[in-house]
């Protein structure tokens, strides 16, 4: 028997093709048993405060690297006219590059749940450097960096953050 188009119908397939058997869908798990992971052994989702702290660390680290590169260029230009000032600016640029890189690395460590203390320590060191810059340069430009570092520490000291790191087996402050 064939269909009006001339092709064989469902029961007359010359190649013996049988459509797959469709089983009715069933919910996962067996009746009377709790769903998988109901006893708390499953992974815990990363809280937003940890993600926020890591993103702030990436921003501060990226800006630190950018500032370090600009300071490096400025140190080279100023060093041609005033050698000692150019050397000081070049040293500060290397410190800015290093702090920026460590900030980004510490943010990755916190974001992946491997270490909470590193980002907290880096933020504390950054606060100390920002206060030192404010004293030496008599400026308020460092207030933004200071506020962001304080915010990172505050986010990492929140209870959901501490609970998540402890669930990953990482000690916190």
C-alpha positions in Angstrom: 0.0 0.0 0.0 1.4 3.4 -0.8 0.5 7.0 0.0 -0.9 9.4 -2.7 2.6 10.7 -3.3 3.8 7.3 -4.3 6.0 6.6 -1.3 5.4 3.5 0.8 3.3 4.1 3.9 4.2 3.4 7.5 3.4 -0.3 7.4 4.9 -1.0 4.0 8.5 0.2 4.4 10.6 -1.9 2.0 13.7 -1.5 4.2 12.0 -2.7 7.4 12.3 0.6 9.3 10.4 0.7 12.5 9.9 4.0 14.3 11.4 4.1 17.8 9.2 3.2 20.7 8.1 6.3 22.7 7.9 5.7 26.5 5.8 8.0 28.6 7.9 10.6 30.5 8.4 9.9 34.2 9.7 12.3 36.8 13.2 11.8 38.0 13.8 9.6 41.0 11.7 6.8 42.3 8.5 7.3 44.2 9.0 7.4 47.9 12.6 8.6 47.7 13.9 12.1 48.0 15.4 13.8 44.9 19.1 13.6 44.4 21.1 16.0 46.6 18.3 16.4 49.1 20.6 15.6 52.0 22.9 18.6 51.4 25.8 17.0 49.7 25.4 19.0 46.5 27.5 22.1 45.5 26.5 25.4 47.0 26.0 28.3 44.6 28.5 31.2 44.8 26.8 34.2 46.6 26.6 37.5 44.9 28.8 39.2 47.5 31.7 37.0 46.4 31.1 37.8 42.8 30.8 41.5 43.6 34.1 41.5 45.5 35.9 39.6 42.7 34.5 42.0 40.0 35.7 45.0 42.1 39.1 43.4 42.4 39.2 43.0 38.6 38.3 46.6 38.1 40.8 47.9 40.7 43.5 45.6 39.3 42.8 46.6 35.7 42.9 50.3 36.6 46.1 49.7 38.6 47.8 48.1 35.6 46.6 50.9 33.4 47.9 53.5 35.9 51.1 51.6 36.1 51.6 51.7 32.4 50.9 55.4 32.2 53.2 56.1 35.2 55.9 54.1 33.4 55.6 56.2 30.3 55.5 59.4 32.4 58.5 58.3 34.4 60.5 57.8 31.2 59.5 61.2 29.9 60.2 63.0 33.2 63.4 61.0 33.7 64.9 62.7 30.6 64.5 66.1 32.3 64.7 65.3 36.0 66.5 62.0 36.5 65.6 61.4 40.2 61.9 62.2 39.9 61.7 60.0 36.8 63.3 57.1 38.8 60.7 57.6 41.7 57.8 57.6 39.2 59.2 54.5 37.5 59.4 52.7 40.8 55.9 53.7 41.6 54.8 52.4 38.2 56.3 49.0 38.9 54.5 48.9 42.3 51.2 49.8 40.6 51.7 47.1 38.0 52.4 44.5 40.7 49.5 45.5 42.9 47.2 45.5 39.9 48.3 42.0 38.8 48.0 40.7 42.4 44.6 42.2 42.7 43.4 40.4 39.6 45.0 37.1 40.7 43.4 37.4 44.1 40.0 38.1 42.5 40.3 34.9 40.5 41.2 33.0 43.7 38.1 34.3 45.4 35.8 33.8 42.4 36.8 30.2 42.1 36.4 29.6 45.9 40.1 28.7 46.3 41.1 31.4 48.8 39.3 34.2 50.6 42.2 35.5 52.7 44.4 36.6 49.8 41.9 39.1 48.4 41.3 40.5 51.9 45.0 40.9 52.5 45.6 42.5 49.1 42.7 45.0 49.8 44.2 45.8 53.3 47.6 46.5 51.7 46.0 48.6 49.0 44.2 50.6 51.7 47.5 51.2 53.4 49.1 52.3 50.1 46.2 54.6 49.4 46.4 56.3 52.8 50.2 56.7 52.3 49.5 58.3 48.9 47.0 60.6 50.4 49.5 61.7 53.1 52.4 62.1 50.7 50.5 63.8 47.9 48.0 65.7 50.0 45.3 64.6 47.6 41.9 63.1 47.6 42.3 61.1 44.4 43.0 58.0 46.4 39.6 58.2 48.1 38.0 56.2 45.3 40.6 53.4 45.5 40.3 53.5 49.3 36.5 53.2 49.2 36.6 50.3 46.7 39.1 48.4 48.8 37.0 48.9 51.9 34.0 47.6 49.9 35.8 44.5 48.9 36.7 43.7 52.5 33.1 44.4 53.6 31.8 42.0 50.9 34.2 39.3 51.8 33.3 39.5 55.5 29.5 39.1 54.9 28.1 35.9 56.3 27.0 34.3 53.0 30.6 34.8 51.7 32.1 33.2 54.8 29.6 30.3 54.6 30.4 29.7 50.9 34.1 29.6 51.4 33.8 27.3 54.4 31.6 25.0 52.3 34.5 24.9 49.9 36.9 24.0 52.7 38.6 27.4 52.6 39.2 29.3 55.9 38.1 32.9 56.1 38.7 35.8 58.5 
